[in-house]
């Protein structure tokens, strides 16, 4: 179970893509940083061990050694999807649905 920390302007709710997803609750102007992924800083080896056999992976590569593991403690950005139908299109603001 993930301990979910609040993220202003974003919320996690049911998603048809993978169970839960990150959704905007307000408009974000183009070029504005939406937030920073929170999680545990772990080595590449530890991240590899943790994701073995998992269907949903919440580890992000920082550099050749470090990863952020958002599977235990995270914010809404851990639930951003990488679908072929992104919520944000180039040149448009991120708007709530």
C-alpha positions in Angstrom: 0.0 0.0 0.0 1.4 3.4 -1.0 1.4 6.2 1.6 0.0 9.1 -0.6 1.1 12.6 0.1 -1.0 15.6 -1.1 -0.1 17.3 -4.4 -1.7 20.7 -5.0 -3.8 20.8 -8.2 -3.6 17.0 -8.7 -5.6 14.1 -7.4 -5.5 10.3 -7.7 -8.7 8.6 -8.7 -9.9 5.6 -10.6 -8.5 5.2 -14.1 -9.4 2.8 -16.9 -5.7 2.6 -17.9 -4.2 0.9 -14.8 -6.6 1.1 -11.9 -5.6 4.6 -10.6 -4.4 7.7 -12.4 -3.3 11.2 -11.8 -5.8 13.9 -12.8 -5.6 17.7 -12.7 -8.1 19.5 -10.5 -7.2 23.0 -11.9 -5.7 24.4 -15.1 -1.9 24.5 -15.3 -0.4 27.2 -17.6 1.8 26.0 -20.4 5.5 25.8 -19.3 4.6 25.6 -15.6 6.1 22.8 -13.6 3.2 20.6 -12.3 5.2 19.1 -9.4 8.0 16.9 -8.4 7.8 13.1 -8.0 8.3 12.1 -4.4 9.6 8.7 -3.4 12.5 6.8 -1.9 16.0 7.3 -3.4 17.4 3.8 -4.1 20.3 2.3 -6.1 19.8 0.8 -9.5 20.4 -2.7 -8.0 17.8 -2.1 -5.3 15.3 -0.8 -7.8 15.8 -3.8 -10.0 15.2 -6.1 -7.0 12.0 -4.3 -6.0 10.4 -4.3 -9.5 11.1 -7.9 -10.2 7.8 -9.6 -11.0 5.7 -6.4 -10.7 3.0 -5.5 -13.2 3.0 -1.8 -12.3 6.4 -0.2 -11.9 6.8 3.1 -10.0 10.6 3.5 -10.3 12.1 6.4 -12.2 15.7 6.6 -13.4 17.6 9.7 -12.1 21.0 8.9 -13.5 23.1 5.8 -14.1 23.1 4.8 -10.4 20.0 6.4 -8.6 16.3 5.7 -9.0 13.2 7.2 -7.2 11.0 4.4 -6.0 7.4 5.7 -5.6 5.9 2.4 -4.7 5.9 2.9 -0.9 5.6 6.6 -0.3 4.7 9.0 -3.1 2.5 11.9 -4.3 0.0 12.0 -7.2 2.7 12.1 -9.8 3.5 8.4 -9.2 0.2 7.8 -11.0 0.9 9.7 -14.2 0.4 7.4 -17.1 2.5 7.1 -20.2 -0.5 6.2 -22.5 -0.6 6.9 -26.2 -3.3 9.4 -25.5 -1.7 12.0 -23.2 -3.7 14.4 -21.2 -1.5 17.3 -22.2 -1.0 18.2 -25.8 1.9 20.4 -26.9 0.9 24.0 -26.9 -2.1 23.5 -24.7 -2.6 24.0 -20.9 -3.3 21.0 -18.7 -6.9 21.3 -17.8 -9.1 19.3 -15.5 -11.5 16.8 -17.2 
